[in-house]
Every structure is written in structure tokens, then in C-alpha cells.
Amino acid sequence: MLKLEAVTAGYGDILAIEDISFDVPEGSVFALLGANGAGKTTTMMTIAGHVSPKSGTIFYDGTDLMSVATSRRVQKGIAIVPEGRRLFPDLTVAENLVVGGYSRSRTEESARIAEIVEYFPRLGERIDQRAGSLSGGEQQMLAMGRALMASPRLLLVDELSLGLMPKVVDDCYAVITRLRQAGLTILLVEQNTERALAIADRVCVLESGRIAWSGSAKDARRNEALVQAYLGVATETN
């Protein structure tokens, strides 16, 4: 579904990621892990088209994305739930959802909103409420719902659980599980490594903009040196 080959990107003369390569199989959950400043968000924003790579290649479903505009990437099926949510605070829940579905036909709009509300019933209760007045957890649900309005095939989720109460994190991960079961491909950036390793198929650990380790989530959980150096979760004993 997604393939990065030797991607280097940054801001001005500052490189945030260097020589990043990995594959994300269709229908899988792929987790990008690492400390703050490791380059996870830059990687996500480069895939989405918000940061232009300085070198390397990104393929999506066999198509070279390097010359594809961000809006066209959305139309091709790539949607992002950005870090910090980045909602339109003065628009209602319904209006934020409509914005997220701009690349789809108006005939799909009502059906998609109904589907999002089924995933996140609380959004249905707040449908006419301004996004800026929602709780942090409700805003994260709305950010996810807005991305799903585009009917993506590849969903980029940046810092899903950051700043959220455990119950809200559980609700969001329950939706991620359902989306995965429905065949959606998910690239997940997460500070909560234990939650990420529990749901991911494969893992890529970044350190200072470079890949420090990659492999299966199962192998990551069993790798005591990796856990101690980067992940901070209990290792599996069998």
C-alpha cells in the first residue's frame, strides 16, 4: 500500500528525517515509534504532502507521489488525523465533518456522517455544537471522524492518545480495531508504545531522524534491549 525509499525531509536547511525506508502492507497497522523530536510527525506530514522531501521516493498503491499535490493525495485515498487535531473551532461538529468530506460527492455526505456517528456516538450528541467547545477527547474523535469522511484507504494517525483520558483512549483504539477489521490500512504515530505494540503488525522505531529498528510488533515486544533503549514497556517472556 505504502512504500518509502530513502526519504529525506526537513524544514529549510534543517533535516528532520534522513534516509527513511519502510513498507506498509495493505490492511495492516504500522506503528512509528520514538521519542519527541525523532521525526515521526515529519514522516507523516511528508507522506500526506504537507512537507516536501529533499530526496527519496514515496509510492502509494504503486503510484509515485512525489509530484502529487496534497489535495490529490486525499482524493486518492490518503487522509491524516494530525497531531493537535487542527479542527475549525468556530465551525460545528457537522460542518467540520463536511469539510473533511469535500473530496467526495455530496450524495455520500449524509451516509458518511451517519457512519462516523455510529463509530463515535458522542459526536451525534454534539452535532450542532461548535468544535472549539468540545472536550479534548471529543475533539480527537472529531478529528478522526473528519479524516474518515474522505473514505480513505490509508489513514495516518498522529499521536492518537496524547493528552486524553484512558477511557477516551480505549474508545479511540476500539475504533482503530474496527477500521482495521474492515480492511483499512493505518499508519500510527503514538507515544503510548504499549498501546501501539498491542495493535500494530509492524513497527519502525526512529531516533534523531533515522531508523533505529524495524520489524514485527511481536519481535519488538520480545527485544529486551530495544524495549530498554526506546520503548519502555514490559517484554514478552514467551
C-alpha positions in Angstrom: 0.0 0.0 0.0 2.7 2.5 1.0 6.5 2.3 0.3 9.1 4.9 1.4 12.5 4.7 -0.2 15.4 6.7 1.2 13.2 9.7 2.1 15.0 12.7 3.5 12.9 15.8 4.5 13.0 18.8 6.8 12.4 22.5 7.2 14.7 24.9 5.4 18.3 23.7 6.0 17.3 21.6 9.0 16.8 17.9 8.2 14.2 16.2 10.4 14.4 12.7 8.8 17.2 11.1 6.8 17.2 8.1 4.5 13.9 6.7 5.8 12.7 3.5 4.1 9.8 1.2 5.1 6.8 -0.7 3.6 3.3 -0.7 4.9 1.3 -3.7 3.7 -2.4 -3.2 2.7 -4.8 -3.8 5.6 -2.2 -3.6 8.3 -1.4 -1.4 11.2 2.1 0.0 11.1 3.4 2.0 14.1 6.0 4.7 14.0 7.6 5.0 17.5 10.3 7.1 19.0 11.0 10.0 21.4 9.8 13.5 20.9 11.8 15.1 18.0 12.6 11.7 16.5 11.0 12.6 13.2 7.7 10.8 13.4 5.4 13.7 12.6 7.7 14.9 9.8 7.4 11.5 8.3 3.6 11.6 8.4 3.4 15.1 7.0 5.7 14.2 4.2 3.5 11.2 3.2 0.4 13.5 3.4 2.2 16.1 1.2 2.5 18.9 3.7 6.3 18.6 3.8 8.3 18.3 0.6 11.0 15.7 0.6 14.5 16.7 -0.4 15.3 13.3 -1.8 13.9 9.8 -1.9 10.6 8.4 -3.3 7.1 7.7 -1.8 4.9 5.1 -3.5 1.2 4.7 -2.7 -0.6 1.8 -4.2 2.1 1.6 -6.9 1.9 5.4 -7.7 4.8 7.7 -7.3 3.6 10.5 -5.0 6.5 12.9 -5.4 4.7 15.2 -7.9 1.2 14.7 -6.5 -0.4 17.6 -4.7 -1.8 17.2 -1.1 -5.4 17.6 -2.3 -4.9 14.9 -5.0 -3.5 12.6 -2.3 -6.7 12.9 -0.4 -8.7 12.1 -3.5 -6.5 9.0 -4.0 -7.4 7.8 -0.5 -4.8 9.2 1.9 -6.2 11.0 5.0 -4.5 12.3 8.1 -5.5 12.8 11.7 -2.9 15.5 12.6 -1.2 16.0 15.9 -3.1 18.6 17.8 -6.3 17.8 15.9 -6.3 21.1 14.0 -10.1 21.5 13.9 -12.0 24.5 12.8 -13.1 25.7 16.3 -15.8 28.1 15.1 -17.5 25.5 12.9 -19.9 22.9 14.3 -19.2 19.2 14.5 -21.3 18.7 11.4 -19.5 21.4 9.5 -16.1 20.1 10.4 -17.2 16.7 9.1 -18.5 18.2 5.9 -15.1 19.9 5.3 -13.4 16.5 5.8 -15.5 15.0 3.0 -15.0 17.8 0.5 -13.3 15.4 -2.0 -16.3 13.1 -2.1 -19.7 13.6 -3.7 -22.5 15.4 -1.8 -24.7 12.3 -2.2 -22.2 10.4 0.0 -22.2 13.1 2.7 -25.2 12.1 4.9 -24.3 8.4 4.7 -20.7 9.1 5.8 -21.8 11.4 8.7 -24.1 8.6 9.9 -21.3 6.1 9.7 -19.0 8.5 11.7 -21.7 9.0 14.3 -22.0 5.2 14.6 -18.3 5.0 15.3 -18.4 7.9 17.7 -21.9 8.3 19.2 -20.8 11.3 21.3 -20.4 13.3 18.1 -24.0 12.7 17.3 -24.9 14.2 20.6 -22.8 17.3 19.8 -23.5 17.5 16.1 -24.6 21.2 16.2 -22.1 22.2 18.8 -19.0 24.3 17.9 -15.8 22.2 17.8 -13.9 24.7 20.0 -16.3 24.0 22.9 -15.8 20.2 22.8 -13.6 18.4 25.4 -10.2 17.2 24.3 -11.5 13.6 23.9 -14.4 14.8 21.8 -12.1 16.9 19.6 -9.9 13.8 18.9 -13.0 11.9 18.0 -14.0 14.7 15.6 -10.5 14.8 14.1 -10.7 11.1 13.4 -14.2 11.4 12.0 -13.2 14.3 9.8 -10.4 12.2 8.3 -12.7 9.2 7.8 -15.2 11.4 5.9 -12.8 11.3 3.0 -13.4 7.5 2.7 -9.6 6.8 2.9 -7.8 3.6 2.1 -4.7 4.8 4.1 -5.3 6.6 7.4 -2.4 8.4 9.0 -3.0 8.9 12.7 -0.5 11.2 14.6 -0.4 10.9 18.4 -3.8 9.3 18.9 -3.7 9.2 22.7 -1.8 12.4 23.5 -3.4 14.2 26.4 -6.5 12.0 26.6 -8.1 10.3 29.5 -7.8 6.4 29.5 -11.5 5.8 28.7 -11.3 8.1 25.6 -8.1 6.3 24.5 -9.9 3.0 24.9 -12.8 4.3 22.7 -10.4 5.6 20.0 -8.5 2.3 19.9 -11.7 0.4 19.7 -12.5 2.3 16.5 -9.0 1.7 15.1 -9.5 -2.0 15.7 -12.9 -1.9 13.8 -11.3 0.1 10.9 -8.5 -2.5 10.7 -11.0 -5.3 10.6 -12.8 -3.5 7.8 -9.6 -3.6 5.8 -8.3 0.0 6.3 -4.5 0.4 6.2 -3.3 2.5 9.2 0.0 4.3 9.9 0.1 5.2 13.6 2.3 7.5 15.5 2.0 7.0 19.2 3.8 8.0 22.4 1.9 5.3 24.3 4.1 2.5 23.0 2.3 -0.2 24.9 -1.0 0.5 23.1 0.7 0.8 19.8 2.6 -2.5 20.1 -0.7 -4.2 21.2 -2.4 -3.3 17.9 0.3 -3.0 15.4 1.5 -5.6 12.9 4.9 -4.0 12.3 6.9 -1.3 14.0 9.6 1.2 12.9 11.5 3.0 15.7 13.0 6.4 14.8 15.9 8.1 16.6 17.1 11.5 15.6 15.5 11.3 12.2 16.8 7.9 11.3 15.5 4.3 11.6 16.9 2.7 14.7 15.0 -0.6 14.4 12.2 -2.1 12.3 10.4 -5.4 12.5 7.3 -7.1 13.7 5.5 -5.8 16.8 5.8 -9.2 18.3 9.6 -9.2 17.9 9.7 -5.6 19.3 7.9 -6.7 22.5 10.4 -9.6 22.9 13.5 -7.5 22.3 14.7 -6.5 25.7 17.5 -4.2 24.5 15.1 -2.4 22.2 12.5 -2.0 25.0 15.0 -0.6 27.4 16.5 1.8 24.9 13.4 3.1 23.2 10.1 1.6 24.2 9.8 1.4 27.9 7.2 -1.5 28.0 7.4 -5.0 29.6 9.0 -7.6 27.3 7.2 -10.9 26.5 8.6 -14.0 28.0 7.2 -16.4 25.5 
